[in-house]
Amino acid sequence: VAILACPSQGDYVVLEDAAGRNFEFLSLNARNPPRRRLADQKAEDEFANQLLLLGAKW
């Protein structure tokens, strides 16, 4: 499972092979993850930063 973010700068950030603990860190439900990006761009940028902390790549 991959988790994506679309920050305001750059292309996109992806965390590949996300594990349950990654979903927990991101406060996401692993069984029912969101299917769309966040509507608030500032929140999406913060989410991308959290993914980078977990080892996501640009």
C-alpha positions in Angstrom: 0.0 0.0 0.0 1.3 3.4 -0.9 0.3 6.7 0.7 0.6 9.9 -1.4 0.6 13.6 -0.8 0.5 16.5 -3.2 2.4 19.4 -1.6 2.2 22.9 -2.9 5.8 22.8 -4.0 7.2 19.9 -5.9 5.5 17.0 -7.7 4.2 14.5 -5.1 5.5 12.6 -2.1 4.9 8.8 -1.8 5.5 6.4 1.1 5.6 2.9 -0.5 4.8 -0.3 1.4 3.2 1.6 4.3 2.7 -0.5 7.4 0.0 -0.3 10.1 2.3 1.8 12.3 2.6 4.3 9.5 -1.1 4.7 9.3 -1.2 5.1 13.1 1.5 7.8 13.1 -0.5 9.6 10.4 -3.8 9.2 12.3 -5.3 7.3 9.3 -7.6 4.2 9.4 -5.6 1.5 7.7 -8.8 -0.4 6.9 -10.5 2.6 5.3 -7.9 5.1 4.2 -9.0 8.4 2.6 -9.2 8.1 -1.2 -8.7 11.8 -2.0 -6.2 14.5 -1.1 -6.9 17.0 1.6 -8.9 20.1 0.5 -6.9 22.5 2.5 -3.5 23.0 0.8 -1.7 23.9 4.1 -3.0 20.6 5.7 -1.8 18.7 2.6 1.7 20.3 2.9 1.8 19.3 6.6 0.7 15.7 5.7 3.5 15.6 3.1 6.0 16.6 5.7 4.8 13.8 8.0 5.3 11.3 5.1 8.8 12.6 4.6 9.5 11.9 8.3 8.5 8.3 7.7 10.9 8.0 4.8 8.7 8.9 1.8 10.4 10.0 -1.4 9.7 12.9 -3.8 
